[in-house]
Amino acid sequence: MAGADKVLSQFTQTVKEEKKTSGKRLKVGIIGTGWIAEAHIQSYKNMPDVDVVAAADLIPGKAEAFMEEYGVSGVRFYPSHKEMLDNEELDAVSVCTYNRTHAECTIYALEKGVNVLLEKPMTVTLDEAVAIMKAEKKSGKVLSIGFQPRGDANMQYIKRIVESGALGKIYYIQTGGGRRRGIPNSTFIEDKTAGVGALGDIGCYSLDMVLNAIGYPKPLTVSGYLSNYFGTNPLYQRPDRFHTAEENAKRFNVDDFAAAFIRLEGDIILDFRIAWAMHLDTPGDTVILGTKGALRIPSTECWNGTIGGAMTLYSDVAGEQAEQVLPILEDHGPDLFDRKIRSFLDAVINHTPAPVPSSQILYNQAIIDGIAKSAKLGREVEIEIPEI
Ligand SMILES: NC(=O)c1ccc[n+]([C@@H]2O[C@H](COP(=O)([O-])OP(=O)(O)OC[C@H]3O[C@@H](n4cnc5c(N)ncnc54)[C@H](O)[C@@H]3O)[C@@H](O)[C@H]2O)c1
């Protein structure tokens, strides 16, 4: 299977975006031409009003080979985001770099007056997320964060259920999930590039699934735990093109498991755990407990775009305990990456708010940052979010 197919095969929707025209052609650049940039370029190619005119990558020749593979011509190439943004007049960029360079690329683009679609997780630290938001505010440009599962009909159904009031006042959420075996390699396993492991890679999606549903209340305190017993053990590592399993185990210096107990504004508890590897199929379903009802979302690889199975709504009906299995919604819309890119472009064209605003994802990042800090200190920490 070709690289890009591998990326896109994770998502269930296959129908392409309807061809819309805005009347304006947008000049787009891609910063970082690695794995996820494959999904971006394929979606940009589906957009009739986009010209991808520039690409940058730190690895010499990588961006050139990438554009050749995707049959995109007329692209100018640069050795980093800086040269690209200094020399191009762009309407928008996709920041598809590893996490450690998200902040510098995004801030530089915003300072140059360029709209940004930034891949998840927003950053590694809360301070970086705050710095990005300050640059965003100053620039007045659109910044959207790349959580494509937001476009999925079943994910949206979770939010609609909460908003319908069927659960009443929500007071407890358990979420997370993970994989029995599923440690990525490449740039994901080293602190100098990824900065954060399973917690940032897939944990950010689990957090977004529930926090978006309940309206992103502010996180207040967190008691977090991180470990990496699997990633650092050659038994659970895989070789890649450049490294043996032993070498990857030595390189591994991020988390492969995270757990946390988080207090949110509104007297809500969030109980969270995520794993790239563990001796268990799942640490449990996602559950949302409310005063009128509860929702069970079967343990889900929500980062792949949708829920893992039919949800169940528990409530009392006429004084009797009842369970209702909710339908899994069929979603025949465009591919999730096409939706993510189209919704970003439409916000740029129409000067409307970002589809996935930084003001929400700031709280997602604050939790990730809080878990890392708490794990290091071995105690609960208060989450302090500066004014932006
Ligand atoms: N939305 C999704 O479904 C999804 C899936 C996978 C990865 N991601 C995210 O996408 C990001 C990239 O992941 P990946 O797997 O493509 O990583 P990758 O390592 O394959 O690619 C990143 C590329 O960015 C380049 N780069 C880094 N800093 C740069 C800079 N300043 N200027 C130019 N190029 C630079 C690197 O040389 C590398 O080629 C990560 O943040 C990851 O979390 C998102």
The ligand as a Gaussian input file, in Angstrom:
#p B3LYP/6-31G(d) Opt

LIG

0 1
 N       -3.988000      14.469000      11.940000
 C       -3.514000      13.257000      11.914000
 O       -4.228000      12.291000      11.722000
 C       -2.054000      13.049000      12.121000
 C       -1.497000      11.787000      11.840000
 C       -0.119000      11.640000      11.971000
 C        0.670000      12.699000      12.430000
 N        0.075000      13.883000      12.736000
 C        0.882000      15.010000      13.267000
 O        1.599000      15.575000      12.174000
 C        2.876000      16.030000      12.623000
 C        3.947000      15.435000      11.735000
 O        3.917000      14.032000      11.826000
 P        4.617000      13.149000      10.697000
 O        4.307000      11.740000      11.001000
 O        4.298000      13.677000       9.352000
 O        6.166000      13.451000      11.048000
 P        7.421000      13.256000      10.095000
 O        8.597000      13.177000      10.978000
 O        7.155000      12.143000       9.121000
 O        7.476000      14.598000       9.247000
 C        7.786000      15.837000       9.789000
 C        8.676000      16.583000       8.804000
 O        8.796000      17.936000       9.226000
 C       10.085000      18.385000       8.873000
 N       10.386000      19.606000       9.644000
 C       10.528000      19.730000      10.996000
 N       10.749000      21.029000      11.328000
 C       10.739000      21.736000      10.157000
 C       10.914000      23.106000       9.830000
 N       11.173000      24.020000      10.782000
 N       10.837000      23.481000       8.524000
 C       10.590000      22.558000       7.557000
 N       10.434000      21.236000       7.811000
 C       10.507000      20.829000       9.095000
 C       10.969000      17.195000       9.181000
 O       12.224000      17.266000       8.499000
 C       10.098000      16.027000       8.711000
 O       10.376000      15.667000       7.359000
 C        2.987000      15.632000      14.092000
 O        2.711000      16.742000      14.902000
 C        1.908000      14.577000      14.277000
 O        1.350000      14.549000      15.568000
 C       -1.259000      14.082000      12.576000

